[in-house]
Amino acid sequence: MALHTKSITRPRFQKSLTHHAFRIIATACILITGGTAVSLGNETTDDTKKENSTLSLRISGEYEYLDTRDTIINPSNILQRPENRIETFILGEMQYKAPGGNVKGEFRFGYQNLFSSSDDFSDENTYNSQINQLYYQSSSSPLSFLIGRKKVRWGVSYAYSPTDLISQTRTPEDPDDRLNLVKGADLMQLSWIRDNGQFDLIYAPDISWNFNDSFIRRNRIGMRIYQLVEPFDISVVGRLEEGGNWAAGCNTTVTFGDALELHAEYVYNSASRRSYPNLDSNPSSLVDPFFNDRNGGTHEIVLGGQYTFPGKWNLVMEYLFRSAGLSDNEFTAYSERLDYLDNQMSSNPAATPYFYEAVSYFSVPSNRNYLFTRLYQPEITKHLSCELFSYVNLDDGSGMCVFMPKYESGNNYDIYLRVNKFWGGNNTEFGMVPDELSGLIGFSYYLL
């Protein structure tokens, strides 16, 4: 979650549907053509085990009302946060049998409208079209070959998986990606499957599909070694990027009976990807620069588990540690910086660009220690499920919680409600979030 000025605060959708239609068709042609030309390997997922071609199509939509508030990053709604959001999209998923394997795809075409009762806010209507997945996977053994765009899931945690080094598919604010916004990585993957184990080697360059820039902007390679060592599932993962940055880690899961599962993840990144307040600078001054990059590696740890109680109640708890997060002193300096600039802007216009710079560094998570908790009941009644989860900053006590009941017809449509509440003091992480409370109603209708 990142909050900046109006132009970059909310998820941005591209403006030209015609332009994106051309890009999506061109991307599809390149990926499919490149994929079906190769036939190596064995199936590593259930994708290759389905003999028949399948196609599904659904339309989904949401209306959301946001109760905004004054915070030190958004005084008097200076960031022009909207009060209302309408979003709808069509999601298509396909799989068909190709020579020597299978092709699988996921396509999203969306529209979003942001509006407010305030005269200071100009309505925004935007469109988006994207290919979330489109890849070919061979189905011979003992090697499996895959090419295209795919969501690569290496991690084992529910809310956030640091060992997802190729494509990050989960966030604690929306672990299930209900709007299907997550895109996979463009890659080539070679897998060797053996008894109770698997080795994956991936080439996943950072590719520009704008056809204006360099096609390959940065090269990346990744590796995973998976092995079942009863009763543990163990994976060792790594990634090396052009320029020398690298990451390596491991994860494991273990189950006890049918009710209890425990898991853990660890990753070391060779370089930090964020800037930090300079503790030697006075936050109550227009010093520049106040934020500096930091050299050195970072660590991420997740420790968690889930337990299913009688009656199908499922509880998930995960502790998340990020050494790249701000320390208590750094976060205090950051909040003092925002307080000072907020008070200065009305009398000193020179403070305004410094304020927007400081706001641009705000993101969730910002600190180091977090607790994620989720309680889920799949059958309140025959068609009604209910989910309640929270995400708490253990360093300052602020947090957020989500309540989401969902009605599933069992035929071709779902309806759900979602209420999201943030809490915390003015100088806490979640207390800075401009949206104090939001509520939405959403639906999905399955056309095919």
Long-range contacts (C-beta under 8 A, 24 or more apart in sequence): 1-171, 1-173, 1-363, 1-364, 1-433, 2-362, 2-363, 2-364, 3-73, 3-74, 3-79, 3-359, 3-362, 3-363, 3-433, 3-434, 4-79, 4-356, 4-359, 4-360, 4-362, 5-79, 5-80, 5-356, 5-359, 5-360, 6-79, 6-80, 9-79, 9-80, 9-81, 10-82, 10-114, 11-112, 11-181, 12-126, 13-110, 13-111, 13-112, 13-126, 13-127, 13-128, 14-126, 14-127, 14-128, 14-129, 15-126, 15-127, 16-127, 17-127, 17-129, 20-127, 20-128, 20-129, 20-130, 21-129, 23-129, 23-209, 23-210, 23-211, 24-107, 24-129, 24-130, 24-131, 26-209, 26-211, 27-131, 27-134, 27-149, 27-209, 28-105, 28-131, 28-134, 31-131, 31-134, 31-135, 31-136, 31-147, 31-148, 31-149, 31-186, 32-103, 32-134, 32-136, 32-148, 34-136, 34-147, 34-148, 35-98, 35-103, 35-135, 35-136, 35-147, 35-148, 36-98, 36-99, 36-103, 36-136, 38-136, 38-138, 38-145, 38-147, 39-99, 39-100, 39-101, 39-138, 39-140, 39-145, 40-138, 40-140, 40-143, 40-144, 40-145, 40-190, 41-137, 41-138, 41-139, 41-140, 41-141, 41-142, 41-143, 41-144, 41-145, 41-146, 41-190, 41-191, 42-138, 42-139, 42-140, 42-141, 42-142, 42-143, 42-144, 42-191, 42-193, 43-101, 43-137, 43-138, 43-139, 43-141, 43-144, 43-193, 44-137, 44-144, 44-146, 44-191, 44-193, 44-198, 44-200, 45-137, 47-95, 47-102, 47-104, 47-137, 48-101, 48-102, 48-137, 48-138, 48-139, 48-144, 50-95, 50-102, 51-97, 52-97, 53-94, 53-95, 53-96, 53-97, 54-93, 54-94, 54-95, 54-96, 55-92, 55-93, 55-94, 55-95, 55-448, 56-92, 56-93, 56-94, 56-446, 56-448, 57-90, 57-91, 57-92, 57-93, 57-446, 57-447, 57-448, 58-90, 58-91, 58-444, 58-445, 58-446, 58-447, 58-448, 59-88, 59-89, 59-90, 59-91, 59-444, 59-445, 59-447, 60-88, 60-89, 60-90, 60-91, 60-179, 60-180, 60-442, 60-443, 60-444, 60-445, 61-86, 61-87, 61-88, 61-89, 61-442, 61-443, 62-86, 62-87, 62-88, 62-179, 62-440, 62-441, 62-442, 62-443, 63-440, 63-441, 63-442, 64-438, 64-439, 64-440, 65-438, 65-439, 65-440, 66-435, 66-437, 66-438, 67-435, 67-436, 67-437, 67-438, 68-434, 68-435, 68-436, 69-434, 69-435, 69-436, 71-426, 71-431, 71-432, 71-433, 71-434, 72-335, 72-338, 72-339, 72-342, 72-426, 72-427, 72-432, 73-338, 73-358, 73-359, 73-362, 73-432, 73-434, 74-359, 74-434, 75-342, 77-118, 77-120, 77-434, 79-359, 79-434, 80-116, 80-120, 80-121, 81-434, 81-435, 82-114, 82-115, 82-116, 82-121, 82-124, 83-115, 83-116, 83-117, 83-118, 83-121, 84-114, 84-115, 84-116, 85-112, 85-113, 85-114, 85-440, 86-112, 86-113, 86-115, 87-111, 87-112, 87-113, 87-179, 89-128, 89-179, 89-180, 91-180, 98-136, 100-138, 100-139, 100-140, 101-136, 101-137, 101-138, 101-139, 101-140, 101-145, 102-136, 102-137, 102-139, 103-134, 103-135, 103-136, 103-137, 103-148, 104-133, 104-134, 104-135, 104-137, 105-131, 105-133, 105-134, 105-135, 106-131, 106-132, 106-133, 106-134, 106-180, 107-131, 107-132, 107-134, 108-132, 108-180, 108-181, 130-183, 131-183, 132-180, 132-182, 132-183, 132-184, 133-183, 133-184, 135-184, 141-193, 142-192, 142-193, 142-194, 143-190, 143-191, 143-192, 143-193, 144-189, 144-190, 144-191, 144-192, 144-193, 145-188, 145-189, 145-190, 145-191, 146-187, 146-188, 146-189, 146-190, 146-191, 147-187, 147-188, 147-189, 148-186, 148-187, 149-183, 149-184, 149-185, 149-186, 149-187, 150-184, 150-185, 150-187, 150-189, 151-182, 151-183, 151-184, 151-185, 152-184, 152-185, 152-187, 152-189, 152-202, 152-204, 152-222, 154-224, 154-235, 154-237, 154-251, 155-251, 155-265, 156-233, 156-235, 156-251, 156-252, 156-253, 156-263, 156-265, 157-251, 157-263, 157-265, 157-302, 157-304, 157-318, 158-304, 158-306, 158-316, 158-318, 158-372, 158-374, 159-316, 159-318, 159-320, 159-372, 159-374, 159-391, 160-302, 160-318, 160-320, 160-372, 161-251, 161-265, 161-302, 162-249, 162-265, 162-266, 162-267, 162-300, 162-301, 162-302, 163-235, 163-237, 163-249, 163-250, 163-251, 163-265, 163-266, 163-267, 165-222, 165-237, 165-238, 165-239, 165-247, 165-249, 165-267, 166-202, 166-204, 166-220, 166-222, 166-239, 172-320, 172-365, 172-370, 172-372, 172-391, 173-364, 173-391, 173-400, 175-374, 175-389, 178-442, 196-227, 196-228, 197-225, 197-226, 197-227, 197-228, 198-224, 198-225, 198-226, 199-223, 199-224, 199-225, 199-226, 200-224, 200-225, 200-226, 218-242, 218-243, 231-255, 237-267, 244-270, 245-269, 245-270, 245-271, 246-270, 249-300, 258-308, 259-307, 259-308, 259-309, 260-305, 260-306, 260-307, 261-305, 261-306, 261-307, 262-304, 262-305, 263-302, 263-303, 263-304, 263-305, 264-301, 264-302, 264-303, 264-304, 265-300, 265-301, 265-302, 266-299, 266-300, 266-301, 266-302, 267-299, 267-300, 268-297, 268-298, 268-299, 269-297, 269-298, 269-299, 269-300, 269-324, 270-297, 271-295, 271-296, 271-297, 271-298, 272-296, 272-297, 272-298, 272-324, 273-324, 274-324, 274-361, 275-361, 276-326, 276-330, 277-326, 277-330, 277-333, 277-334, 277-337, 278-333, 279-329, 279-330, 279-333, 283-333, 283-334, 283-336, 283-337, 283-340, 284-336, 284-337, 284-340, 285-340, 286-344, 286-350, 286-351, 286-354, 288-354, 290-337, 290-354, 290-357, 290-358, 291-357, 291-358, 291-361, 298-322, 298-323, 298-324, 299-323, 300-324, 304-372, 311-377, 312-377, 312-378, 312-379, 313-375, 313-376, 313-377, 314-374, 314-375, 314-376, 314-377, 314-378, 315-373, 315-374, 315-375, 315-376, 316-372, 316-373, 316-374, 316-375, 316-376, 316-389, 317-371, 317-372, 317-373, 317-374, 318-371, 318-372, 318-373, 319-369, 319-370, 319-371, 320-365, 320-369, 320-370, 320-371, 320-372, 321-368, 321-369, 321-370, 322-365, 322-367, 322-368, 322-370, 323-368, 325-365, 325-366, 325-367, 325-368, 325-369, 326-366, 326-367, 326-368, 327-368, 328-395, 331-366, 331-367, 331-395, 331-396, 331-429, 332-427, 334-358, 334-361, 334-366, 335-427, 335-432, 338-432, 339-427, 362-432, 364-429, 364-430, 364-433, 365-393, 365-429, 366-429, 367-393, 367-395, 367-396, 367-429, 368-395, 369-393, 369-394, 369-395, 370-394, 380-405, 382-410, 383-407, 383-408, 383-409, 383-410, 384-408, 393-424, 393-428, 393-429, 393-430, 395-429, 396-424, 396-425, 396-428, 396-429, 397-424, 397-428, 398-422, 398-423, 398-424, 398-425, 398-428, 398-429, 398-430, 398-431, 399-423, 399-424, 399-430, 400-430, 400-433, 412-445, 412-446, 412-447, 413-443, 413-444, 413-445, 413-446, 414-443, 414-444, 415-441, 415-442, 415-443, 416-441, 416-442, 416-443, 417-441, 417-442, 418-442
